[in-house]
Amino acid sequence: MSEMMRAVEISTPGGPDVLQLTKRPLPVPGHGQLLIKVAYAGVNRPDALQRAGAYAPPPGASDLPGLEASGEVVAVGAGVTEFGLGDLVCGLLPGGGYAEYVATPAAHCLPIPKGLDLKQAACLPETFFTVWSNVFTRGGLQAGERFLVHGGSSGIGTTAIQLAHVLGARVFTTAGSDEKCQACLDLGAERAINYRNEDFVEVLRAQGGADLILDMVGGDYIPRNIKTLADDGRLVQIAFLSGAKVELNFAQIMMRRLTVTGSTLRPQSDLAKARIAAELRQLVWPLIEAGRVAPVMDREFALADAASAHARMESSGHIGKMVLKVAG
């Protein structure tokens, strides 16, 4: 192995063109970590936020973007017993995925599900960790409940629709075009609402309201989400594409016994992420291996073309997940 690797760095905060190919020293796996030779790296909204200067990496994390990857284990840190050299894995990363090699805790890695290739597997960690922990653990979604996920054609949305549908919920979603709405219906949504010409509040209220809403839009969606919830309903907020500050009448929350919560994945402890990984391996990986849930792929870009991937993400033209091909 060479001592240096190709990587894409954020040269300065800004638009997609600030992503530049560079050379970096290979990471060294610490205690409990794996060094992965990256085959594919997933591209996610938090990468674009970090690039724009709005989402700093946590202390000790790589400054390189990239929160998920798949590839081969090429070095093992002290204390690791669950994986060995040559194993093929996909992993949740603290950062550093836009590179030929990345180090991450072994407890945040999972085997490639049977039937999936490395490209598909690179799409799993960030979205499946996020959806599982927010929709099912924090949000407590149960079979038979009405579930609304905004941004249904996104990586998060396509994952949430499938998992909620397979586990027995009634799934409703919003998307911005008829094509995207159809993609959501094909994944198991009962109703896909084109937010450009329909009001999701009216649609859900006619059904009795949403028991759970997963939202990454924020802004003026927040009070509308509160109106949309059924009594005892829950709102889980995971991002704020339209802003984090809004005026809200909390009397509705009290009188209708609503729950408003949320989380972000990256700042959580290594132990918290390890627990999510263990639950995914036990409860979700069998669904993937049975063909009942699968990552929805948009397109692949070369590592050196990461700026184009970010531009596509920010145009919202994609359906599902994008990846960077790293290995030659």
C-alpha positions in Angstrom: 0.0 0.0 0.0 1.2 3.5 -0.8 1.6 5.9 2.1 -0.6 8.5 0.2 -4.1 8.2 -1.2 -6.4 10.2 -3.5 -9.1 12.1 -1.7 -11.6 14.9 -2.3 -11.3 17.8 0.1 -13.3 21.0 0.8 -10.8 23.7 -0.3 -12.8 26.5 1.2 -16.5 26.7 2.2 -18.7 27.3 -0.9 -20.5 25.7 -3.8 -19.8 22.3 -5.4 -16.7 23.6 -7.3 -14.8 23.9 -4.0 -14.5 20.1 -3.9 -11.0 19.4 -5.1 -9.0 16.2 -5.7 -5.9 16.0 -3.5 -3.4 13.6 -1.9 -3.6 12.7 1.8 -1.7 10.3 4.1 -3.5 7.0 4.7 -5.5 7.0 7.9 -4.3 4.6 10.6 -7.0 2.6 12.4 -7.2 3.2 16.1 -8.4 0.9 18.8 -11.7 -0.7 17.8 -11.4 0.6 14.2 -11.2 -0.8 10.7 -9.3 0.6 7.7 -11.4 0.2 4.7 -10.2 0.3 1.1 -13.2 2.3 -0.3 -15.0 0.9 -3.4 -17.9 3.3 -3.3 -18.8 6.3 -1.1 -22.3 7.5 -0.6 -23.2 11.1 -1.2 -25.6 12.7 1.3 -27.1 16.1 2.2 -24.9 16.5 5.2 -21.8 16.4 2.9 -23.2 19.4 1.0 -23.9 21.2 4.2 -20.4 20.6 5.4 -19.0 21.8 2.1 -21.1 25.0 2.4 -19.6 25.6 5.9 -22.9 24.9 7.7 -22.1 21.5 9.3 -18.7 21.1 11.0 -17.3 17.6 11.6 -17.3 16.5 15.2 -14.0 16.8 17.2 -11.5 14.2 16.1 -13.3 13.4 12.8 -11.7 13.7 9.4 -12.3 17.0 7.7 -13.0 15.2 4.4 -16.6 14.8 3.5 -18.3 11.4 3.2 -20.4 9.7 5.9 -20.8 6.2 4.4 -18.8 3.8 2.3 -18.3 0.2 1.2 -15.2 -1.7 0.5 -12.6 -4.2 1.8 -11.1 -4.4 5.2 -7.3 -3.9 4.8 -6.2 -3.2 8.3 -7.7 -3.9 11.8 -7.1 -1.9 14.9 -6.5 -3.4 18.3 -9.5 -4.9 20.0 -11.5 -5.7 16.9 -12.9 -9.3 16.7 -16.0 -9.1 14.5 -14.2 -8.4 11.2 -10.9 -9.5 9.6 -8.7 -8.7 6.7 -10.4 -9.2 3.4 -13.9 -8.9 4.7 -16.3 -6.8 2.6 -18.3 -4.3 4.6 -20.3 -1.1 4.5 -19.9 1.4 7.3 -21.2 4.6 8.8 -18.3 7.0 9.0 -17.5 10.1 11.1 -16.2 11.6 7.9 -13.5 10.9 5.3 -15.5 8.7 2.9 -14.5 10.7 -0.2 -11.1 9.0 -0.2 -9.4 5.7 -1.3 -9.1 4.6 2.4 -11.1 5.5 5.5 -10.9 4.4 9.2 -14.1 4.0 11.2 -15.3 2.0 14.3 -15.8 -1.7 13.5 -19.0 -1.5 15.6 -20.4 0.9 13.0 -19.8 -1.5 10.1 -22.0 -4.2 8.7 -21.5 -7.1 6.3 -22.6 -6.6 2.7 -26.2 -8.0 2.7 -26.5 -11.2 0.5 -27.7 -10.3 -3.0 -26.3 -6.7 -2.9 -23.1 -5.5 -4.6 -20.6 -3.0 -3.2 -22.2 -0.1 -5.0 -25.7 -0.8 -3.6 -24.2 -1.4 -0.1 -22.5 2.0 -0.1 -26.0 3.5 -0.1 -27.2 1.8 3.1 -25.5 3.1 6.3 -26.3 6.8 6.5 -29.9 6.5 5.4 -30.7 3.2 7.2 -29.1 4.3 10.5 -31.1 7.6 10.2 -34.4 6.1 9.3 -34.3 3.2 11.8 -33.3 5.4 14.7 -35.7 8.2 14.0 -38.8 6.5 12.6 -38.8 3.3 14.7 -36.7 3.9 17.8 -37.4 7.6 18.5 -40.7 7.9 16.6 -42.1 4.5 17.7 -43.9 3.7 14.4 -46.2 0.8 14.7 -48.0 -1.4 12.2 -51.3 0.1 11.1 -50.3 3.7 11.9 -50.5 6.5 9.4 -46.9 7.7 8.6 -46.0 10.8 6.6 -42.5 11.2 5.3 -41.6 14.4 3.5 -39.1 14.3 0.6 -40.2 10.8 -0.3 -37.9 10.5 -3.4 -34.7 11.3 -1.4 -32.4 8.7 -0.1 -34.0 9.1 3.4 -37.5 9.1 1.9 -37.1 6.0 -0.3 -35.7 4.1 2.7 -38.4 5.3 5.1 -41.2 4.4 2.7 -40.0 0.9 2.1 -39.2 0.1 5.8 -42.5 1.5 7.1 -44.5 -0.3 4.4 -42.8 -3.6 4.9 -43.4 -3.3 8.7 -47.1 -2.7 8.3 -47.6 1.1 8.5 -49.8 3.1 6.1 -47.4 5.3 4.2 -48.0 8.8 2.9 -45.4 11.0 1.3 -44.7 14.3 -0.4 -42.6 14.9 -3.5 -42.1 17.6 -6.0 -43.1 16.0 -9.4 -45.5 13.4 -10.8 -42.4 11.2 -11.7 -41.2 11.4 -8.1 -44.7 10.7 -6.7 -44.9 7.6 -8.9 -41.5 6.4 -7.7 -42.8 6.7 -4.1 -46.0 4.7 -5.0 -43.9 2.0 -6.6 -42.0 1.7 -3.3 -45.1 1.1 -1.2 -46.6 4.5 -0.4 -50.4 4.4 -0.2 -50.6 8.1 -1.3 -47.9 10.4 -2.8 -48.8 14.1 -2.6 -47.3 16.5 -5.2 -46.7 19.4 -2.9 -46.7 21.8 -5.8 -50.4 21.4 -6.4 -51.8 19.6 -3.3 -51.9 20.4 0.4 -50.5 17.6 2.5 -52.4 18.9 5.5 -55.8 18.5 3.9 -54.9 15.0 2.5 -53.8 13.7 5.8 -56.5 15.3 7.9 -59.1 13.6 5.6 -57.5 10.3 6.6 -57.6 11.1 10.3 -54.2 12.8 10.6 -50.7 11.4 10.7 -49.6 9.3 13.7 -46.0 10.0 12.9 -44.3 12.5 10.6 -40.6 12.4 9.5 -39.5 15.9 8.3 -36.3 17.3 6.9 -37.8 20.5 5.5 -38.5 22.6 8.6 -39.4 26.2 8.1 -43.1 26.8 7.4 -43.6 23.0 7.3 -43.3 22.9 11.1 -46.7 24.5 12.0 -48.3 22.7 9.0 -47.0 19.4 10.4 -48.5 20.2 13.8 -51.9 20.7 12.1 -51.4 17.4 10.2 -50.8 15.3 13.3 -53.6 13.2 14.8 -54.1 13.4 18.5 -51.2 11.8 20.3 -49.2 12.1 17.1 -45.4 12.5 16.9 -43.2 14.8 14.8 -39.6 13.8 14.3 -37.4 16.5 12.8 -34.1 15.4 11.2 -33.0 18.5 9.1 -34.0 22.0 8.2 -33.7 22.6 4.5 -36.1 25.6 4.8 -34.9 27.0 8.1 -34.8 26.0 11.8 -36.7 29.0 13.3 -40.4 29.4 13.2 -43.3 30.7 15.4 -45.3 27.9 16.9 -48.5 27.8 19.0 -47.7 25.2 21.7 -51.3 25.1 22.9 -52.0 22.6 20.2 -49.2 20.4 21.4 -50.6 20.4 24.9 -54.3 20.0 24.1 -53.7 17.2 21.5 -50.9 15.5 23.4 -48.4 15.8 20.6 -44.7 14.9 20.8 -42.1 17.0 18.9 -38.6 15.5 18.9 -35.7 15.1 16.5 -32.1 14.1 16.2 -29.0 14.3 14.0 -26.8 11.2 13.6 -23.3 12.4 13.3 -22.8 13.9 16.8 -24.1 10.9 18.6 -21.8 8.7 20.6 -19.9 5.8 19.2 -21.9 3.5 21.5 -25.3 4.9 20.3 -24.3 4.3 16.7 -23.1 0.8 17.6 -26.5 0.0 19.1 -28.2 1.2 15.9 -25.9 -1.0 13.8 -26.7 -4.0 16.0 -30.4 -3.5 15.5 -30.1 -3.1 11.8 -28.1 -6.3 11.5 -30.7 -8.2 13.5 -33.9 -6.6 12.2 -33.3 -5.0 8.9 -30.5 -6.9 7.1 -32.8 -10.0 6.9 -35.4 -7.8 5.1 -32.8 -6.6 2.6 -31.5 -10.2 2.0 -35.1 -11.3 1.4 -35.5 -8.7 -1.3 -38.2 -6.9 0.6 -36.2 -3.6 1.0 -33.5 -2.3 -1.4 -31.6 0.9 -1.9 -32.9 3.1 -4.7 -30.0 4.1 -6.9 -30.0 7.4 -8.8 -26.5 7.5 -10.5 -22.8 7.0 -10.0 -20.1 9.6 -10.3 -16.3 9.2 -10.4 -14.5 10.4 -7.2 -12.9 13.2 -9.1 -16.4 14.3 -10.2 -17.8 14.8 -6.7 -18.7 18.4 -7.5 -21.2 17.2 -10.2 -22.8 14.8 -7.6 -23.2 17.7 -5.2 -24.7 19.9 -7.9 -27.2 17.2 -8.8 -28.2 16.7 -5.1 -28.7 20.4 -4.6 -30.9 20.6 -7.8 -33.1 18.0 -6.2 -33.3 16.2 -9.6 -32.3 12.9 -8.1 -34.5 10.0 -7.1 -32.8 7.9 -4.4 -29.1 7.7 -3.7 -25.9 8.8 -5.5 -22.5 7.3 -5.0 -18.9 8.1 -5.9 -16.9 5.2 -7.5 -13.6 5.3 -5.7 -11.7 2.0 -6.5 -10.4 1.7 -10.1 
